[in-house]
């Protein structure tokens, strides 16, 4: 039986008076409206397969979410839902405020003066993002923003154990391509990530009773790029207020080589480097060295790698002087001109539809085997 996605959304959210995250929304839609989306049993069977062997059942989720996001009222409501703090974050906040430190799967928080330092951590995989890091990272972003004793946030990569970079800090290698090839990353991972913690970095945390553009909880974010920011980690830099980069660091968006769409980079990167260089970076794998003229369009300050700790300390002292209220107001003013929520909503409608096709395309498998040697990678 065919069901109208917008009617389903209206019913599940009680006329848009109830907020549902995308994963809960899809679960309830499958239960309440049989045939609209794959159910839990079907998804569980699919989850155990390698990516090349999946039937692509989750493409229905992409089509469903694209329809909702394409509608101004329902799409804005869904974006609002994904900008709210996670329920688990409040319990973790109490622990962090008491101890000034918090360890989560994929992320670590520690207060440093007037700042909270969020360290992304998946050391075996060069701090890559996958299912094991997604929830913990979003909770960490929530807690960092809700913390009442800090005025800004710093984002940094952990020291890794992988190959030639062992013992060094790495900002991040993007999506875990080994897990992607092995079928361990579900389609909804992309939407939870980009509507969730990445958008929270850019827009702050929404309040349940106010439109996100009218009021929110936010702080400035500083990124410290060491070694490289590849794929999703390069995307994250486009949400930052200030980017420190080591002189030897670089950025790439190898999504074409992977066969997927690089999050919201297609929307945001042209604002930094122009449309032509953005197309070269996304469609032709152009590398942007942080210290190059092009790289400096994204990176605010280049420092010797050995001096990153001192540079972070200076940035905290400098940016904390402006005060949280002024910083939040200026961030909102920038967003009003560069990326209103309405613009983001329309982009995400296209992204939900197209990423679903990419995620299950045979070209994705071919690209990973050709460029990543994915078949011979260990878990």
Order of alpha helices (4+ residues) and beta strands (2+ residues): alpha-alpha-alpha-alpha-alpha-alpha-beta-beta-beta-alpha-beta-alpha-alpha-alpha-beta-beta-beta-beta-alpha-beta-beta-alpha-alpha-alpha-beta-beta-alpha-alpha-alpha-alpha
